[in-house]
Amino acid sequence: MSVVGLPLANLNGWSPSVVGLVQSSFLWGYALTPLVGGVLADKIGGDAVLMYGITLWSLATIATPFAATSASLPLLLLTRAVMGLGEGVALPCMNNLVARWAPTRERSRAVSVCMGGFQSGSMVGLLAAPHMLRVGGVHGPFVAFGALGLTWAGRVSDAELSLIEDGGAVTEEKQWQQSEEGGTNGKGGGKVPFRLLLSKMPTWACVVANFVNNWGYFILLAWMPLYFREVVGLDLASASYFSALPWATMAVVGVCAGALADWMIARGVSTTTTRKLIQGVGFLGPAAALVALTFTSTPAQALTALTVAIGCTAFTQAGFLVNFQEIGPRYVGALHGMANTAGSAAGIVGTYGAGVILGKTGSWSAVLLITAGVYAFGAVFWLAFSTGERVFD
């Protein structure tokens, strides 16, 4: 939508604030399902919940261009929100699956590799969408990617299953529940103690970190093609190419950050120190790079600053995203669901707010500096209140 939204805006006469509304409508639905999806993942397994989510968001993706060309803005907003409903379960399910399936010594790398798929998807989408747009019109990208989602499936071989179980993972849902409950009833441990979870500052460190991360992530993902076109003066295809390069960097840096975190812990650095250092880079790096972006004057300079910003955010994958499993592995889905709900709210406010600011002031510097300030606040909060130790039994 960040690419196709540009010709749609010209076709329908949308202002920047309406474009921001369309971009943020995905997050209306996305905000509603992370908590439900996380709790269900803890109870019945993230694999089943994720499959239903992928099916729903793929169908909504296919329906999006038909709603966009119907001249009904409410219908488009509804379709985007339904897509968000499906995708909202993805990250809590991912963390549930990693906590259950990945050997403990490989969890930072496992989360980073999973998130590398997210960034690779952003990269492929930004690169492919302009060409699909030329060939298939506004329907082309949505129908193609939606159809690919519907055909997605995965399996694990017996050899892989044996390897990860030997490494300390607990792959069967009943075994997982028993191991986390001390061998009790194997039925998911009853109600999630939300009041207890929210009474501890390490939970809030993760919630605030997810809020800050999503604020920056969705603004950069949604608005950078327009930034490169309006500020740097590139055409749509070139703007998409420039916007895609930082996401490719993020995919690579994220995997390296995960390996670095696992290496630090294996060499005797405490888990708490590791998470604080890694996450500190993930927030302070983007803050500094976005400030620098406001002083750039050439496409190469802008691309360098943006690549550093997005590349540094990849460190969060070995920071707070793994931390859910450390402070409360029994409630990892619920913890991530709560944090992702806060992150969705940040995405809604940030993405729509960027459009309002641009519409009223035309100032990209204001958008970038506000985002940098949010990143800096997140770093301070994380360094003050996070821990790598188990908080919830």
N, C-alpha and C positions, 0 to 999 in steps of 0.2 A: 504493500500500500504506500510505502514511502516513495516508491518510484512511480507507480501507476496513479498515485494521488495527484501528481502534477498535471498530467493531461486531463484527469477528471475535474480538477479545479478549473482549468480553462474551459472545459466543455460546459460545466454547470455554473460558472461564474462565482465560485466559492472564494470568500475572503480568507486570509490566513487564520482567523479565529475559527472559521468553519472547518478548514483543513485540520486544525488542532482538535476540533470536536470529533471529526471522523477518526483521526488517529487514536484518540483517547477512548473512544467507544469500545474498542477491543478490551480495554482494561475494566470496563464496567462489569462485564461477565467474568473476567479473569479474577477480579477481587472476590467473587462469591464462592468459588470452589476450592481454593487451596486448602482451607481448613477442613472442609468436608472430605476432600480427597485424601488429605494426610491422615485423618482419623480412620477412614476406610482402609487405607493402605496398611496401617498398623494392625487392623483387625483381620482383613481377608487377603492381604498381599498386594504390593504395588503393581505387580504385573497385570492382574485382572483389571484394576482401576485404570491403569494407563491405557490399556487397549480400548476401553470404552471412551476415554477422553480423546484418543487419536481419531477414532471413528467420527465422533461428533464434530471435532474441529476441522476435519478434512471435508465433511459434507458442507459445513458452513463456508469453508474456503471456496468450494465450487459454486455455492449460491451467491457469493459476494458480488461478482461482476454483473449478474442479472439484476441484483438490487441496486447497484450503482448506476446502471443505465435506465432505471425505471422512472427517473425523475422524482423519486420519493426518498428524501433524506432520512425520515424516520425508519423506513424499511432497511436502508443501508446500515444505519446505526444499530438496529436490532440484529441484523445478520452478523455484524462485527462483534456485538456483545455475546451472541451465541458461540461464535468461534472462541472467544475468550473463556466462556464457560468450560469448553472442552480442554483448552490448553492450561487452565488453572491448576489441574491436578498433576501436571507433568513433573515439576521439580520436587514436590513432596514425595511422589512415587519414586522418582529417581533416588532420592536420599534413603528412602525405605529399602529399596533394592540393593543399594550399595552397602548399607549397614548390615543387611542379611547375607549378601552374596560375596562381598569382597573380603579377602583376607585382611586382617587388621593392619598388617604392615604395609598394605597397598591402598588404603582408603583415600589418601590425598590424591594419588595418581588416578584412582578410579573415578573420583568426582571430577577431576580435571579433564579426563578423557571424555566423560559424558558431556560436560559443558563445552568441550571442543566441538562436539556435534552441533550445539546451538550456534556457536560462532561460525562454523563452516556453513551451516544453513543460511545464516545472514549473508555471508559472502557469496554463496552460490545464487541466492535469490537476487541480490543487488546486481550481480553480473549478468544473470540470465534474463531478468525481467525486461530490460529495454529491448532485447532481441525478440523475446516472446511477444512483446507489445507490438512490434513492427509486423510480425508474422500473423499473430492471432488477434490483434486488437486488445482491448482491455480485458477480454475474457481469457486470453491465452495463458498468462501466468497463473491465474487462480485455478483454472480447470486442470492445468498440468500438475501443479503442486498438490492440489486436493486429491487428484487421482493417485498420485504417488503415495500419499498418506494412507489412503484406503488399502493399498496393496502391501503396506509395510507389515513385516512379521519377523520374528526371531526365534532361535532355538539354541539350546546348549547341548553339546555332545557329552557322552558319558565320561570321556577323558577330562574335559574341562570341569565337569561337575566334581569329579574326584579331586582334581587339583585345588579347586577353591575351598572344598570342605577340609582338605588336609591342611590348608593355610589358616584355619580358624573360623571360616565362615559357617553360618547356619542357614541352609537354603530352604528347608521345609518350614512352612509357616508354623506348624504345631511345635516343632523342635525349637524354633526361634522364640516363641512365646514362653515355652517351658524354661528355656535357658535364661530368659530375662526375668522370669517370675520365680526362679528357684525351684522349678519342677512342680508347679501347682497344677492348675486345671487346663492349661493350654488353650484357653478361650479368649485371649486378648486382654485380660486383666481388668474388665469392667470399664467404668466411666473414666474418661481422661480428667485428671485433676487440674483443670485450667487455673483455678485460684492459686494452687501451689506453684504451678509453672510460672505464672505471672508475678509471683511474689519474690522471685530471685533476679538479681541484677544481671547475671550472665544470660538469662533469657532475653532481657531487654537489650543487652548488647547485640545479640543476634537479630532482634526485631529492628532496632535502629540501623544496624548494618545493612539489612535487606532493604529497608526504606531508602537509605542513601544510595545503595547500589542501583536500585531500580529507577530512582529519580534520574541519575545520570545516564543509565543504560538506554532507557526508552526515549529520552530527549535526543541522544546521539543517533540512535537507530532511526528515529522518525524524521529528524529534521536535517541531518547532514547532507543528503542529496540536494535539498533546496539551498542550503548554505553554500555549497560549492557552485551552484548555478548562479545565485544572486550576488554573492560576495566575491567569489573567485572568477566568475564569468565563464564557466564551463557549460557545454551543452548537456542534455539529459544523459546520453550514453556515457560521456566522459565523467560527469558528476557521479554516476552510479559506480563507475570503475574506481574513481578516487575514494568513494565511500566504502567500497568493498575491501580495499587493501588493509585498512586497520583491523577489520574483523578477521582476516586471514592471520594477521599478526597475533591477535588475541588468542586464536585457537592454538597456535604454536607456543606462545608464552605461557598459556594456562597449563599445558602439559608439563612444560619445564618447571613451572612454579610448584606443581604437585610433586614432581620428582625431587625438587629441592627440599620441600617440607618433609617428605618421608626420609630423605637423607639426613637432614638436621636431627630429627627425632632418633633415628638409628644411631647417630653419633653422640647421643647423650644430651642434646639440647632439650630442655623441658618442653612438653607439649604447649603449655601456656605461653612461654617465650616465643616458640615457633609461630603460633597462631597470631600473636600480637605483631611480630615483625612482618610476617607475610601480609597480613591484612593492612598494616600501616602503609606498606608500599602500594597496596591496592587502592587506597584512598588519597594519600598525600601526592602520589605520582600524578593522577588525573587532575587534581586541584592545581598543581603547578603548571601542567601542560595546557590546561584550558585558559589560564591567565596568559600564558605565552601566546596562545592562539589569537588573542585579541590584538597582538602587536605584529602579526604576520602580514606580509604584503604580496607574496607570490604563491602560486599553487603548490610549489614544492615545500615552502615553509609551512603552509597551512596543513598539508598532508603529513609532514613530519610531526608537527605538534599534535594533531589528532591521532596519529598512529601511536605516539608515546602515551597519550591519555588512555586510549582504549587498550593498548597493550598492558599498561599497568593495572587496569581494572581486572585483568585476568588473574592477578594474584588473589583476588577474593575467592576464587574457586578452591584454593588451598588454605583459605582463612575461615571466614564465618560459615561457608557452605559445608565444610566438613565438621565444624564445631557442634552442630546439632547432634551428631552421632556421639560426641564425646561427653557433652553435659547431660544427655538423657537418651541413651540408645533405645530404651523401651518406648519412648514417646517421640521418636525422631520425626515421624510423619506429622504428628500434631504440632510439634514445635516449628517445623518448617512451614506448615500450613498457616500458623499464626503470623510468622514473619513474612510469608509471601503475601498475606492479606494486606499487611502494612505496606509492603513493597508495591502492591497494586494501586493502593491509594496514592502513593508517591508518584507512580507513573501517570495516573489520571491527572493529578494536579500539575505535575511538571510539564507533561506533554501539551495539555490544553493551555496552561499558563504561558508556555513559550509562544504559542500561537497568538494569545491575547497581547503579550508584550510586543511581538513583532507587528501585529496589526495596528497598535496604538502608537508605537514609537519608531518602528523600523530598526531597532537597535539589536544587532546580534551580540554586541559586547555585553549588554545587560543580561541576556540569556546565559552567556558563557560564564560571566562572573558570578551570577547567582548560583549556577551549578557548581562552580569551584568552591564557593562558600559552603554549600551543602556537603561536599566531599570532605572539607576540612573539619567541619563539625563532627561528621561520622568518625573520622580518625581519632579525635580527642575522646569521644564517648567509648569507642572500642578499646583504646589503650587503657582507659580508666576502669572498665567494668568486666572485660571478658576474662575467661579462664579456659584452660584446656583440661581441667579435672572434671570427673563425674560429679554432677550436682544432684541428679535425681536417680534413685535406685529403681 
